[in-house]
Amino acid sequence: MPSARITYLVERYFDNSATAAERQELALWIDGEATDDQLAAALGDAWETHVPLIRMPDEMSDRIVASLFGAAPAEKVAPPTRTIRYGWWAAASILLLGTGGWWALRYMTTKSPEIADKQTRYKNEVAPGGNRATLTLADGSVITLDSAGNGLLTQQGNVKIVKQSNGELAYEGNGNGNTMYNRMATPRGGQYRLKLPDGTIVWLNAASSIYYPAAFTGKERKVTITGEVYFEVAANVNMPFKVAAGATDVTVMGTRFNINAYPEEATISTTLVDGAVKVTTGSTGAVLKPGQQARVHAGALAVMNNIDTEEIIAWKNGFFQFTDADMPTVMKQIEQWYDVKVNYEGAIPKRSFGGGIQRSLPLSEVLSILEANDVRFKIEGKNITVLK
């Protein structure tokens, strides 16, 4: 990230004027590509500039350093040659504690007993999910997309199926009147992006599928999904876009929305980001406005207002994001993305989780973050146990 951008983000943070997106961008830089020198420079400058707001005695700075970075409490640290030496670490602690749940793991270390305890409990590592999917063609043949090379994969009639360099699957050309259906499916631990023949962009979350024609013809564009899918629908007033998900039907003209319709879930949720959609089940229907969510449960439809759409589509943007989420909600997402099975040793802990975590992190790091909420885990192969 350019140094000017880093300075801007840090300044915005300490001015308390950073947007949620800017806080997220800063936390991601710290957690990903920041070096010690870069972080020291950026936070050091902010510490000096905003010293009236966040100055604290050296002993308080030492306590924060000891707490965050594992210094022994009895150890006496030599007085700083410059205020910035401890100042920027204190500034870093404020940043880490004040980002609303965005943890920068690279700068949070644990004391030796805690490390030894985790090494005992975490028997192995589990890699995060990635771009994995299969494409089943109209003739029943199957293409494994994650191992397929870029370029033309096959052709159905006049339509070419191409894997693009960004990993997206795209359809090029016009149909010849013969409707041929394809099915894309992601496994647990997989996700994939698809560009439908009409230009609509589709993101499939883990353990999801979409059934669609290789070319849209007639008076409507209709697809069928399972699992969780996010749509950015290409506008076409003459050909409405329809999504079937279990007992729920969604009709749109051009919009962005998310559908969560996992078979094991009792509720199907449709969340509108922008535009307008009509959700129906049986003889009941409702037109959603941005920020609303339609929930279909046991044949009944309810509309919820003031939904945090950023949290709903965080998976598409590479994050887990929670707001007062309970343990089963959090662990269900862990199961799907890391393709693991979660067990509980005794009763399910009553915990509430908030904040965001990168989905690109290995499982041990994600669990380490969650353990900050007074819960412990054990990893054994593909089994995760939530301990008493």
Residue pairs with C-beta under 8 A, 6 or more apart in sequence:
1 29
1 33
3 38
3 42
6 26
6 29
6 38
6 42
7 42
7 45
9 18
9 22
9 25
9 26
9 29
10 26
10 42
10 43
10 45
10 46
11 46
11 49
12 18
12 19
12 22
13 22
13 23
13 26
13 46
13 95
14 46
14 49
14 50
14 53
14 54
14 91
15 50
18 26
20 100
20 310
23 99
23 100
23 102
24 102
24 356
26 95
26 99
27 99
27 102
27 103
27 104
28 102
28 358
30 39
30 95
30 104
30 106
30 107
31 103
31 104
31 105
31 106
31 358
34 106
39 88
39 92
39 107
40 84
40 88
43 88
43 91
43 92
43 95
44 84
44 87
44 88
44 91
46 91
47 54
47 83
47 84
47 87
47 88
47 90
47 91
48 83
48 84
48 87
51 83
51 87
54 90
54 91
54 94
56 90
58 79
58 80
58 86
60 90
61 86
61 87
61 89
61 90
62 71
62 77
62 86
64 89
64 90
64 93
65 71
65 77
65 86
65 89
65 90
65 93
66 72
66 73
66 75
67 93
68 89
68 92
68 93
68 96
68 107
68 108
68 109
69 89
69 107
69 108
69 109
70 109
70 110
70 111
70 112
71 77
77 86
80 86
80 87
92 107
95 104
96 103
96 104
96 107
96 108
100 354
100 355
101 322
101 354
101 355
101 356
102 355
102 356
103 355
103 357
103 369
103 372
105 361
105 365
105 368
105 369
110 118
110 368
118 364
118 368
121 376
121 377
121 378
121 379
121 387
122 364
122 367
122 377
122 378
122 379
123 378
123 379
123 380
123 381
124 379
124 380
124 381
125 362
125 363
125 364
125 379
126 338
126 339
126 340
126 362
126 363
126 364
126 379
126 382
127 338
127 362
127 363
128 189
128 337
128 338
128 359
128 360
128 361
128 362
128 363
129 188
129 189
129 190
129 191
129 206
129 337
129 338
129 339
129 359
130 146
130 189
130 190
130 191
131 145
131 146
131 167
131 190
131 191
131 192
131 193
132 145
132 146
132 186
132 187
132 189
132 190
132 191
132 192
133 145
133 146
133 169
133 184
133 185
133 186
133 187
133 190
133 191
133 192
133 204
134 142
134 143
134 144
134 145
134 184
134 185
135 142
135 143
135 145
135 153
135 161
135 169
135 182
135 183
135 184
136 142
136 182
136 183
136 184
136 185
137 143
137 154
137 156
137 180
137 182
138 156
138 180
138 181
138 182
138 214
143 153
143 154
145 163
145 169
145 184
145 192
146 190
148 163
149 163
150 163
150 164
150 165
151 162
151 163
152 160
152 161
152 162
153 161
153 162
153 163
153 169
154 161
155 161
156 180
156 182
156 214
157 175
157 176
157 178
157 180
157 214
157 215
158 173
158 174
158 175
158 176
158 215
159 171
159 172
159 173
159 174
159 175
159 197
159 214
159 215
160 171
160 172
160 173
161 169
161 170
161 171
161 172
161 182
161 214
162 169
162 170
162 171
162 172
163 169
163 170
164 170
166 193
167 192
167 193
168 193
168 194
168 195
169 184
169 192
169 193
169 194
169 195
170 194
170 195
171 195
171 196
171 197
171 214
171 215
173 215
174 215
175 197
175 213
175 214
175 215
175 216
175 217
176 215
177 217
179 213
179 214
179 215
179 217
180 213
180 214
180 215
181 211
181 212
181 213
181 214
182 211
182 212
182 213
182 214
183 209
183 210
183 211
183 212
184 192
184 194
184 204
184 209
184 210
184 212
185 204
185 208
185 209
186 192
186 204
186 205
186 206
186 207
186 208
186 209
186 227
187 206
187 207
187 339
188 206
188 207
188 335
188 336
188 337
188 339
189 206
189 336
189 337
189 338
189 339
190 206
190 207
191 203
191 204
191 205
191 206
191 315
192 203
192 204
193 201
193 202
193 203
193 204
194 201
194 202
194 203
194 204
194 210
195 201
195 202
196 202
196 212
196 216
196 221
196 223
196 234
197 213
197 214
197 215
197 216
198 216
198 221
198 234
198 236
198 239
198 241
199 234
200 221
200 231
200 232
200 233
200 234
200 241
201 231
201 232
202 210
202 229
202 230
202 231
202 232
203 229
203 230
203 316
204 210
204 227
204 228
204 229
205 227
205 228
205 229
205 230
205 315
205 316
205 336
206 227
206 228
206 336
206 337
206 339
207 227
207 262
207 336
208 225
208 226
208 227
208 228
208 229
208 262
209 225
209 226
209 227
210 223
210 224
210 225
210 229
211 223
211 224
211 225
212 223
212 224
216 239
218 239
219 238
219 239
220 239
220 240
220 241
220 242
221 236
221 239
221 240
221 241
221 242
222 241
222 242
222 243
222 244
223 241
223 242
223 243
223 244
224 243
224 244
224 245
225 243
225 244
225 245
225 259
225 261
226 245
226 246
226 261
226 262
226 263
227 260
227 261
227 262
228 258
228 259
228 260
228 261
228 262
228 315
229 243
229 258
229 259
229 261
230 256
230 257
230 258
230 259
230 313
230 316
231 241
231 243
231 252
231 255
231 256
231 257
231 258
231 259
232 256
233 241
233 252
233 253
233 254
233 255
233 256
233 257
233 275
234 241
234 254
235 253
235 254
236 253
236 254
237 253
240 251
240 252
240 253
241 251
241 252
241 253
241 254
242 249
242 250
242 251
242 252
243 249
243 250
243 252
243 259
245 259
245 261
245 268
245 270
246 261
246 263
246 268
246 296
247 268
247 281
247 282
247 296
247 299
248 259
248 261
248 268
248 270
248 279
248 280
248 281
248 294
248 296
249 279
249 280
249 281
250 257
250 259
250 270
250 277
250 278
250 279
250 280
251 277
251 278
251 280
252 275
252 276
252 277
252 278
253 275
253 276
254 275
255 272
255 273
255 274
255 275
255 276
255 277
256 272
256 273
256 274
256 275
257 270
257 271
257 272
257 273
257 275
257 277
257 288
258 270
258 271
258 273
258 309
258 312
258 313
258 316
259 268
259 269
259 270
259 271
260 268
260 269
260 270
260 271
261 268
261 269
266 297
266 298
267 295
267 296
267 297
268 295
268 296
268 297
269 293
269 294
269 295
269 296
270 277
270 279
270 288
270 293
270 294
271 292
271 293
271 307
271 309
271 312
271 313
272 288
272 289
272 290
272 291
272 292
272 293
272 309
273 290
273 309
273 313
274 290
275 290
276 287
276 288
276 289
277 287
277 288
278 285
278 286
278 287
278 288
279 285
279 286
279 287
279 288
279 294
279 296
279 301
280 286
280 301
281 296
281 299
281 300
281 301
282 299
284 300
284 301
285 301
286 294
286 301
286 303
288 294
288 303
290 309
291 305
291 306
291 307
291 309
292 303
292 304
292 305
292 307
293 303
293 304
293 307
293 312
294 301
294 302
294 303
294 304
295 301
295 302
295 303
295 304
308 323
310 321
311 321
311 322
311 323
314 320
314 321
314 356
315 333
315 359
318 358
318 359
318 360
319 356
319 357
319 358
319 359
320 330
320 333
320 334
320 337
320 356
320 357
320 358
320 359
320 366
321 355
321 356
321 357
322 329
322 330
322 353
322 354
322 355
322 356
323 354
324 352
324 353
324 354
325 352
325 353
325 354
326 350
326 351
326 352
326 353
327 348
327 349
327 350
327 351
327 353
327 375
327 386
328 348
330 353
330 370
331 342
331 384
331 386
332 342
334 340
334 342
334 363
334 366
334 384
335 341
335 342
335 384
337 359
338 363
338 366
339 382
340 363
340 382
340 383
340 384
341 382
341 383
341 384
342 384
342 385
342 386
343 383
343 384
343 385
343 386
344 385
344 386
345 385
345 386
345 387
345 388
346 388
348 386
349 375
349 386
351 373
351 374
351 375
352 373
353 370
353 373
357 366
357 369
363 379
363 384
364 379
367 377
367 379
367 384
370 377
371 377
375 386
375 387
376 386
376 387
377 384
377 385
377 386
377 387
378 384
378 385
378 387
